[in-house]
Amino acid sequence: MQKLLGLLLFAFPLVAFSQAPSACSVKDSLEAELAGLQRDYAVVEKKFHAMNQLNNSLMLVRKEFRDSALIAEIERFEVNYYSKFREIQRKNTEYLLGIQTIKAELEVLKKKCPDPID
């Protein structure tokens, strides 16, 4: 019984270790995840810049036109606009943090699993 228990205690770490993902497979999956995040970030970044331009245009309209009805309409629009803008800004920040985190992890993994030489 003790021999069997000893064998199991010796073999278990070997089995668990052999089933753990290798640094290269983790690196490959992180690179794929990074590519997806960068694509998504590019879309959000375009929306962010477009909304920023819209914000600048709204500020110009407010300065140029003193019509209270127009300003009231702009203010109603801005309530929805700013909540959407903050959401885009939050997503933009989340994507940037995710990209930076994955890049840092990849730097560590590249040392353990260098790119193959063609």
N, CA and C atoms as an extended XYZ file, in Angstrom:
354
Properties=species:S:1:pos:R:3:atomname:S:1:resname:S:1:resid:I:1 pbc="F F F"
N         0.816       -1.181        0.000 N   MET     1
C         0.000        0.000        0.000 CA  MET     1
C         0.865        1.252        0.000 C   MET     1
N         1.937        1.249        0.809 N   GLN     2
C         2.816        2.399        0.864 CA  GLN     2
C         3.551        2.597       -0.455 C   GLN     2
N         3.907        1.494       -1.095 N   LYS     3
C         4.579        1.597       -2.395 CA  LYS     3
C         3.642        2.222       -3.422 C   LYS     3
N         2.367        1.807       -3.404 N   LEU     4
C         1.384        2.346       -4.320 CA  LEU     4
C         1.170        3.841       -4.059 C   LEU     4
N         1.068        4.197       -2.779 N   LEU     5
C         0.895        5.593       -2.408 CA  LEU     5
C         2.115        6.418       -2.830 C   LEU     5
N         3.292        5.871       -2.602 N   GLY     6
C         4.514        6.551       -3.012 CA  GLY     6
C         4.586        6.740       -4.513 C   GLY     6
N         4.181        5.711       -5.253 N   LEU     7
C         4.169        5.790       -6.709 CA  LEU     7
C         3.191        6.859       -7.195 C   LEU     7
N         2.017        6.902       -6.565 N   LEU     8
C         1.016        7.907       -6.935 CA  LEU     8
C         1.505        9.316       -6.630 C   LEU     8
N         2.132        9.488       -5.471 N   LEU     9
C         2.647       10.810       -5.116 CA  LEU     9
C         3.767       11.242       -6.049 C   LEU     9
N         4.544       10.288       -6.532 N   PHE    10
C         5.615       10.597       -7.467 CA  PHE    10
C         5.061       10.861       -8.861 C   PHE    10
N         4.088       10.070       -9.296 N   ALA    11
C         3.571       10.165      -10.654 CA  ALA    11
C         2.624       11.340      -10.841 C   ALA    11
N         1.894       11.733       -9.807 N   PHE    12
C         0.904       12.805       -9.958 CA  PHE    12
C         1.506       14.114      -10.449 C   PHE    12
N         2.613       14.588       -9.846 N   PRO    13
C         3.189       15.840      -10.361 CA  PRO    13
C         3.662       15.714      -11.811 C   PRO    13
N         4.144       14.550      -12.187 N   LEU    14
C         4.585       14.357      -13.562 CA  LEU    14
C         3.410       14.443      -14.532 C   LEU    14
N         2.300       13.838      -14.179 N   VAL    15
C         1.112       13.881      -15.032 CA  VAL    15
C         0.574       15.300      -15.088 C   VAL    15
N         0.484       15.948      -13.941 N   ALA    16
C        -0.037       17.317      -13.907 CA  ALA    16
C         0.858       18.249      -14.704 C   ALA    16
N         2.163       18.082      -14.569 N   PHE    17
C         3.095       18.938      -15.288 CA  PHE    17
C         3.035       18.676      -16.790 C   PHE    17
N         2.904       17.426      -17.179 N   SER    18
C         2.881       17.110      -18.605 CA  SER    18
C         1.614       17.627      -19.270 C   SER    18
N         0.546       17.855      -18.491 N   GLN    19
C        -0.692       18.365      -19.059 CA  GLN    19
C        -0.759       19.884      -19.024 C   GLN    19
N         0.169       20.524      -18.358 N   ALA    20
C         0.195       21.982      -18.314 CA  ALA    20
C         0.592       22.514      -19.693 C   ALA    20
N         0.001       23.644      -20.098 N   PRO    21
C         0.345       24.185      -21.410 CA  PRO    21
C         1.799       24.657      -21.449 C   PRO    21
N         2.416       24.479      -22.583 N   SER    22
C         3.803       24.911      -22.720 CA  SER    22
C         3.841       26.428      -22.918 C   SER    22
N         5.018       26.986      -22.674 N   ALA    23
C         5.191       28.427      -22.852 CA  ALA    23
C         4.885       28.828      -24.297 C   ALA    23
N         5.244       27.966      -25.240 N   CYS    24
C         5.024       28.281      -26.657 CA  CYS    24
C         3.536       28.307      -27.000 C   CYS    24
N         2.768       27.361      -26.456 N   SER    25
C         1.337       27.363      -26.764 CA  SER    25
C         0.639       28.539      -26.093 C   SER    25
N         1.076       28.900      -24.885 N   VAL    26
C         0.517       30.076      -24.219 CA  VAL    26
C         0.866       31.325      -25.012 C   VAL    26
N         2.099       31.400      -25.476 N   LYS    27
C         2.552       32.548      -26.255 CA  LYS    27
C         1.719       32.676      -27.535 C   LYS    27
N         1.485       31.563      -28.222 N   ASP    28
C         0.689       31.594      -29.452 CA  ASP    28
C        -0.733       32.069      -29.194 C   ASP    28
N        -1.336       31.579      -28.124 N   SER    29
C        -2.715       31.986      -27.843 CA  SER    29
C        -2.773       33.453      -27.414 C   SER    29
N        -1.765       33.924      -26.679 N   LEU    30
C        -1.723       35.338      -26.302 CA  LEU    30
C        -1.521       36.235      -27.523 C   LEU    30
N        -0.706       35.787      -28.461 N   GLU    31
C        -0.513       36.570      -29.687 CA  GLU    31
C        -1.812       36.679      -30.475 C   GLU    31
N        -2.573       35.596      -30.519 N   ALA    32
C        -3.872       35.625      -31.202 CA  ALA    32
C        -4.840       36.552      -30.470 C   ALA    32
N        -4.839       36.470      -29.152 N   GLU    33
C        -5.712       37.347      -28.360 CA  GLU    33
C        -5.313       38.809      -28.539 C   GLU    33
N        -4.019       39.072      -28.581 N   LEU    34
C        -3.527       40.430      -28.785 CA  LEU    34
C        -3.981       40.973      -30.137 C   LEU    34
N        -3.886       40.172      -31.167 N   ALA    35
C        -4.321       40.610      -32.501 CA  ALA    35
C        -5.804       40.977      -32.496 C   ALA    35
N        -6.624       40.165      -31.826 N   GLY    36
C        -8.051       40.464      -31.729 CA  GLY    36
C        -8.317       41.741      -30.956 C   GLY    36
N        -7.611       41.918      -29.844 N   LEU    37
C        -7.772       43.145      -29.061 CA  LEU    37
C        -7.363       44.375      -29.859 C   LEU    37
N        -6.291       44.259      -30.619 N   GLN    38
C        -5.827       45.398      -31.406 CA  GLN    38
C        -6.827       45.754      -32.501 C   GLN    38
N        -7.470       44.742      -33.101 N   ARG    39
C        -8.513       45.017      -34.100 CA  ARG    39
C        -9.695       45.739      -33.452 C   ARG    39
N       -10.143       45.216      -32.312 N   ASP    40
C       -11.266       45.830      -31.608 CA  ASP    40
C       -10.920       47.244      -31.149 C   ASP    40
N        -9.697       47.418      -30.682 N   TYR    41
C        -9.253       48.735      -30.229 CA  TYR    41
C        -9.272       49.738      -31.384 C   TYR    41
N        -8.859       49.318      -32.563 N   ALA    42
C        -8.850       50.223      -33.720 CA  ALA    42
C       -10.258       50.735      -34.025 C   ALA    42
N       -11.250       49.868      -33.909 N   VAL    43
C       -12.644       50.267      -34.143 CA  VAL    43
C       -13.089       51.274      -33.084 C   VAL    43
N       -12.811       50.970      -31.827 N   VAL    44
C       -13.206       51.865      -30.736 CA  VAL    44
C       -12.466       53.195      -30.839 C   VAL    44
N       -11.215       53.140      -31.220 N   GLU    45
C       -10.412       54.361      -31.354 CA  GLU    45
C       -10.987       55.275      -32.441 C   GLU    45
N       -11.449       54.698      -33.556 N   LYS    46
C       -12.084       55.500      -34.607 CA  LYS    46
C       -13.346       56.177      -34.084 C   LYS    46
N       -14.160       55.414      -33.337 N   LYS    47
C       -15.377       55.990      -32.755 CA  LYS    47
C       -15.028       57.105      -31.782 C   LYS    47
N       -14.000       56.878      -30.984 N   PHE    48
C       -13.574       57.876      -30.006 CA  PHE    48
C       -13.181       59.176      -30.701 C   PHE    48
N       -12.394       59.078      -31.765 N   HIS    49
C       -11.966       60.291      -32.478 CA  HIS    49
C       -13.141       60.974      -33.165 C   HIS    49
N       -14.055       60.200      -33.731 N   ALA    50
C       -15.231       60.786      -34.370 CA  ALA    50
C       -16.089       61.516      -33.341 C   ALA    50
N       -16.266       60.919      -32.181 N   MET    51
C       -17.068       61.562      -31.142 CA  MET    51
C       -16.355       62.795      -30.593 C   MET    51
N       -15.066       62.762      -30.538 N   ASN    52
C       -14.296       63.918      -30.091 CA  ASN    52
C       -14.453       65.071      -31.078 C   ASN    52
N       -14.427       64.763      -32.377 N   GLN    53
C       -14.650       65.789      -33.389 CA  GLN    53
C       -16.058       66.371      -33.280 C   GLN    53
N       -17.025       65.509      -33.034 N   LEU    54
C       -18.394       65.971      -32.841 CA  LEU    54
C       -18.479       66.898      -31.639 C   LEU    54
N       -17.800       66.555      -30.572 N   ASN    55
C       -17.770       67.396      -29.382 CA  ASN    55
C       -17.204       68.776      -29.710 C   ASN    55
N       -16.122       68.816      -30.467 N   ASN    56
C       -15.531       70.098      -30.865 CA  ASN    56
C       -16.499       70.910      -31.714 C   ASN    56
N       -17.224       70.224      -32.605 N   SER    57
C       -18.204       70.915      -33.443 CA  SER    57
C       -19.343       71.485      -32.596 C   SER    57
N       -19.803       70.726      -31.631 N   LEU    58
C       -20.863       71.223      -30.751 CA  LEU    58
C       -20.414       72.463      -29.982 C   LEU    58
N       -19.182       72.461      -29.552 N   MET    59
C       -18.659       73.633      -28.837 CA  MET    59
C       -18.636       74.851      -29.747 C   MET    59
N       -18.251       74.665      -31.011 N   LEU    60
C       -18.244       75.776      -31.952 CA  LEU    60
C       -19.654       76.304      -32.214 C   LEU    60
N       -20.606       75.401      -32.362 N   VAL    61
C       -21.996       75.806      -32.596 CA  VAL    61
C       -22.506       76.612      -31.404 C   VAL    61
N       -22.188       76.186      -30.210 N   ARG    62
C       -22.615       76.921      -29.010 CA  ARG    62
C       -22.033       78.337      -28.993 C   ARG    62
N       -20.781       78.474      -29.419 N   LYS    63
C       -20.135       79.790      -29.419 CA  LYS    63
C       -20.732       80.699      -30.495 C   LYS    63
N       -20.979       80.118      -31.669 N   GLU    64
C       -21.419       80.914      -32.814 CA  GLU    64
C       -22.890       81.325      -32.747 C   GLU    64
N       -23.720       80.445      -32.262 N   PHE    65
C       -25.157       80.706      -32.272 CA  PHE    65
C       -25.661       80.890      -30.857 C   PHE    65
N       -26.277       81.997      -30.635 N   ARG    66
C       -26.791       82.302      -29.296 CA  ARG    66
C       -28.293       81.991      -29.185 C   ARG    66
N       -28.832       81.305      -30.185 N   ASP    67
C       -30.254       80.958      -30.216 CA  ASP    67
C       -30.560       79.989      -29.075 C   ASP    67
N       -31.433       80.383      -28.167 N   SER    68
C       -31.710       79.553      -26.995 CA  SER    68
C       -32.389       78.236      -27.368 C   SER    68
N       -33.222       78.232      -28.414 N   ALA    69
C       -33.875       76.985      -28.836 CA  ALA    69
C       -32.835       75.998      -29.360 C   ALA    69
N       -31.882       76.500      -30.136 N   LEU    70
C       -30.824       75.639      -30.672 CA  LEU    70
C       -29.941       75.108      -29.538 C   LEU    70
N       -29.613       75.968      -28.601 N   ILE    71
C       -28.779       75.541      -27.472 CA  ILE    71
C       -29.519       74.510      -26.635 C   ILE    71
N       -30.811       74.670      -26.437 N   ALA    72
C       -31.603       73.689      -25.685 CA  ALA    72
C       -31.607       72.338      -26.406 C   ALA    72
N       -31.710       72.377      -27.727 N   GLU    73
C       -31.676       71.136      -28.515 CA  GLU    73
C       -30.306       70.458      -28.392 C   GLU    73
N       -29.264       71.251      -28.452 N   ILE    74
C       -27.900       70.714      -28.301 CA  ILE    74
C       -27.741       70.085      -26.920 C   ILE    74
N       -28.251       70.738      -25.896 N   GLU    75
C       -28.128       70.208      -24.531 CA  GLU    75
C       -28.858       68.876      -24.383 C   GLU    75
N       -30.025       68.743      -25.016 N   ARG    76
C       -30.741       67.457      -24.969 CA  ARG    76
C       -29.919       66.366      -25.671 C   ARG    76
N       -29.338       66.734      -26.796 N   PHE    77
C       -28.495       65.786      -27.527 CA  PHE    77
C       -27.275       65.396      -26.687 C   PHE    77
N       -26.682       66.375      -26.026 N   GLU    78
C       -25.459       66.130      -25.262 CA  GLU    78
C       -25.655       65.152      -24.111 C   GLU    78
N       -26.831       65.113      -23.525 N   VAL    79
C       -27.083       64.182      -22.423 CA  VAL    79
C       -26.823       62.753      -22.886 C   VAL    79
N       -27.375       62.382      -24.034 N   ASN    80
C       -27.138       61.035      -24.570 CA  ASN    80
C       -25.719       60.890      -25.114 C   ASN    80
N       -25.264       61.941      -25.754 N   TYR    81
C       -23.942       61.919      -26.371 CA  TYR    81
C       -22.853       61.676      -25.332 C   TYR    81
N       -22.893       62.395      -24.224 N   TYR    82
C       -21.826       62.277      -23.236 CA  TYR    82
C       -21.818       60.913      -22.552 C   TYR    82
N       -22.985       60.328      -22.339 N   SER    83
C       -22.977       58.984      -21.749 CA  SER    83
C       -22.367       57.985      -22.731 C   SER    83
N       -22.671       58.139      -24.007 N   LYS    84
C       -22.085       57.268      -25.032 CA  LYS    84
C       -20.573       57.537      -25.144 C   LYS    84
N       -20.200       58.809      -25.090 N   PHE    85
C       -18.784       59.181      -25.178 CA  PHE    85
C       -17.995       58.574      -24.020 C   PHE    85
N       -18.543       58.640      -22.799 N   ARG    86
C       -17.851       58.061      -21.641 CA  ARG    86
C       -17.729       56.542      -21.787 C   ARG    86
N       -18.757       55.916      -22.362 N   GLU    87
C       -18.704       54.464      -22.581 CA  GLU    87
C       -17.596       54.109      -23.573 C   GLU    87
N       -17.512       54.870      -24.649 N   ILE    88
C       -16.452       54.637      -25.646 CA  ILE    88
C       -15.082       54.898      -25.019 C   ILE    88
N       -14.997       55.934      -24.222 N   GLN    89
C       -13.734       56.263      -23.556 CA  GLN    89
C       -13.319       55.137      -22.604 C   GLN    89
N       -14.283       54.573      -21.873 N   ARG    90
C       -14.006       53.468      -20.952 CA  ARG    90
C       -13.523       52.235      -21.720 C   ARG    90
N       -14.206       51.921      -22.836 N   LYS    91
C       -13.794       50.777      -23.652 CA  LYS    91
C       -12.397       50.991      -24.206 C   LYS    91
N       -12.141       52.194      -24.653 N   ASN    92
C       -10.833       52.542      -25.191 CA  ASN    92
C        -9.757       52.270      -24.142 C   ASN    92
N        -9.984       52.706      -22.922 N   THR    93
C        -9.026       52.498      -21.833 CA  THR    93
C        -8.871       51.015      -21.511 C   THR    93
N        -9.981       50.280      -21.475 N   GLU    94
C        -9.918       48.842      -21.189 CA  GLU    94
C        -9.095       48.106      -22.250 C   GLU    94
N        -9.326       48.437      -23.521 N   TYR    95
C        -8.558       47.789      -24.584 CA  TYR    95
C        -7.072       48.116      -24.453 C   TYR    95
N        -6.753       49.371      -24.179 N   LEU    96
C        -5.341       49.743      -24.023 CA  LEU    96
C        -4.683       48.986      -22.877 C   LEU    96
N        -5.378       48.883      -21.753 N   LEU    97
C        -4.822       48.142      -20.613 CA  LEU    97
C        -4.651       46.668      -20.950 C   LEU    97
N        -5.625       46.085      -21.629 N   GLY    98
C        -5.522       44.683      -22.034 CA  GLY    98
C        -4.353       44.453      -22.979 C   GLY    98
N        -4.196       45.351      -23.932 N   ILE    99
C        -3.091       45.248      -24.895 CA  ILE    99
C        -1.745       45.357      -24.174 C   ILE    99
N        -1.632       46.323      -23.269 N   GLN   100
C        -0.375       46.495      -22.527 CA  GLN   100
C        -0.072       45.276      -21.662 C   GLN   100
N        -1.093       44.718      -21.034 N   THR   101
C        -0.900       43.542      -20.178 CA  THR   101
C        -0.420       42.348      -20.993 C   THR   101
N        -1.066       42.113      -22.116 N   ILE   102
C        -0.687       40.973      -22.963 CA  ILE   102
C         0.715       41.170      -23.525 C   ILE   102
N         1.042       42.384      -23.932 N   LYS   103
C         2.393       42.642      -24.441 CA  LYS   103
C         3.448       42.358      -23.377 C   LYS   103
N         3.163       42.727      -22.137 N   ALA   104
C         4.110       42.454      -21.041 CA  ALA   104
C         4.255       40.950      -20.824 C   ALA   104
N         3.146       40.225      -20.853 N   GLU   105
C         3.203       38.762      -20.693 CA  GLU   105
C         3.963       38.125      -21.851 C   GLU   105
N         3.758       38.640      -23.059 N   LEU   106
C         4.450       38.088      -24.227 CA  LEU   106
C         5.956       38.306      -24.145 C   LEU   106
N         6.377       39.434      -23.595 N   GLU   107
C         7.811       39.691      -23.443 CA  GLU   107
C         8.459       38.625      -22.568 C   GLU   107
N         7.770       38.247      -21.502 N   VAL   108
C         8.285       37.199      -20.611 CA  VAL   108
C         8.314       35.862      -21.339 C   VAL   108
N         7.238       35.549      -22.063 N   LEU   109
C         7.151       34.255      -22.749 CA  LEU   109
C         8.123       34.154      -23.929 C   LEU   109
N         8.437       35.268      -24.561 N   LYS   110
C         9.371       35.234      -25.693 CA  LYS   110
C        10.763       34.793      -25.247 C   LYS   110
N        11.099       35.089      -23.998 N   LYS   111
C        12.390       34.645      -23.476 CA  LYS   111
C        12.401       33.128      -23.275 C   LYS   111
N        11.229       32.578      -22.899 N   LYS   112
C        11.128       31.140      -22.669 CA  LYS   112
C        10.938       30.370      -23.962 C   LYS   112
N        10.323       31.009      -24.940 N   CYS   113
C        10.004       30.332      -26.195 CA  CYS   113
C        10.261       31.297      -27.350 C   CYS   113
N        11.513       31.420      -27.792 N   PRO   114
C        11.827       32.369      -28.867 CA  PRO   114
C        11.159       31.963      -30.177 C   PRO   114
N        10.957       32.964      -31.029 N   ASP   115
C        10.370       32.703      -32.347 CA  ASP   115
C        11.288       31.780      -33.141 C   ASP   115
N        10.697       30.840      -33.899 N   PRO   116
C        11.538       29.940      -34.711 CA  PRO   116
C        12.243       30.715      -35.824 C   PRO   116
N        13.442       30.281      -36.129 N   ILE   117
C        14.215       30.904      -37.208 CA  ILE   117
C        13.879       30.173      -38.501 C   ILE   117
N        13.449       30.944      -39.495 N   ASP   118
C        13.081       30.326      -40.783 CA  ASP   118
C        14.290       30.048      -41.634 C   ASP   118
